[in-house]
Amino acid sequence: MTTFSFNPVTPHPLLSPYVAKMWVFESSGRLPVLDRKLIVPNANFKLAFTSRNGLVARVEDKTFIQKENELSFTGLVDSAVMLDPKEDTQTDTIVVEFNPLGAYRLFQLPYGEVKNQIIGMADLMGSQIEQLQTKLGEAGSVTLKLQLLQDFLIKRLENATSDLIYDFCINRIFEAKGLISVAQLEKETGYSSRWLHKKFTEHLGTGPKNLAEIIRFKQFYQAYSTGADLHHLKEYIYEYYYDQSHFLRAFKRFTGSTPTDLQNSLNELATKHYTS
């Protein structure tokens, strides 16, 4: 039987405002064929280093393979992801998840182009990443790998710049749990929806409305991931959705399944990833 774990790591204090969470994923092999290897969108970007084995991820109709000792970047994802180790053997992966305030400060990337993509960081940033990958591969322990990775990110912060209007809008969307319109953001900032969409695409890879939809569903799925039964969540649904059909469309979009089908095939990978 395959065993796996998500082991949380406390980020360095300088990184904590921009890192949603850090963890080390360990798996003894591939998950059972009939299990749903589901990763649900959570509005975070991911920087991952797989030190043993590799990972295979399917996003929409594309398959991405992360090789052993490769540093990869996952752009904003707004659809279900299916994930499994590349080979049926021990797998160890370090993952840093950046919140929407963090990624653009650390990396000047074409976020619109990397949306729903998993790309090797060396392809995005060149030789400095190749050097970092070599050091990470040679490091003898997970602790040392984590230190090297965080030192690299802290160094990136030295040249970080902030966008106050964008940051304000991100904070408002999170404070409202996704229940805020673009029209309200226009009113509060004094900037047009077109300007806001351009700014979000530049820093996030998608518009404020799409982010709000991800955050709205996140409220439901967090409760579901911590063990709440679908039957007892029915009343909770109407706090975030107009009606049941509105909710079901969102559920299908972000999980690739219906609530009943998912409940019958879901394993701990999806829930632990979301709550760890």
Stockholm file with secondary structure:
# STOCKHOLM 1.0

chainA/1-276         MTTFSFNPVTPHPLLSPYVAKMWVFESSGRLPVLDRKLIVPNANFKLAFTSRNGLVARVEDKTFIQKENELSFTGLVDSAVMLDPKEDTQTDTIVVEFNPLGAYRLFQLPYGEVKNQIIGMADLMGSQIEQLQTKLGEAGSVTLKLQLLQDFLIKRLENATSDLIYDFCINRIFEAKGLISVAQLEKETGYSSRWLHKKFTEHLGTGPKNLAEIIRFKQFYQAYSTGADLHHLKEYIYEYYYDQSHFLRAFKRFTGSTPTDLQNSLNELATKHYTS
#=GR chainA/1-276 SS CCCEEEEEECCCTTTTTTEEEEEEEEESSCCCTTSBCEECCCSCEEEEEEEESCEEEEETTEEEEECTTEEEEECCCCSCEEEEESSSSCEEEEEEEECTTTHHHHCCCCHHHHTTCEEEHHHHHTHHHHHHHHHHHHCSSHHHHHHHHHHHHHHHHTTCCCCHHHHHHHHHHHHTTTCCCHHHHHHHHCCCHHHHHHHHHHHTSSCHHHHHHHHHHHHHHHHHHTTCCTGGGHHHHTTTCSSHHHHHHHHHHHHSSCHHHHHHHBCHHHHHHHHC
#=GC SS_cons         CCCEEEEEECCCTTTTTTEEEEEEEEESSCCCTTSBCEECCCSCEEEEEEEESCEEEEETTEEEEECTTEEEEECCCCSCEEEEESSSSCEEEEEEEECTTTHHHHCCCCHHHHTTCEEEHHHHHTHHHHHHHHHHHHCSSHHHHHHHHHHHHHHHHTTCCCCHHHHHHHHHHHHTTTCCCHHHHHHHHCCCHHHHHHHHHHHTSSCHHHHHHHHHHHHHHHHHHTTCCTGGGHHHHTTTCSSHHHHHHHHHHHHSSCHHHHHHHBCHHHHHHHHC
//
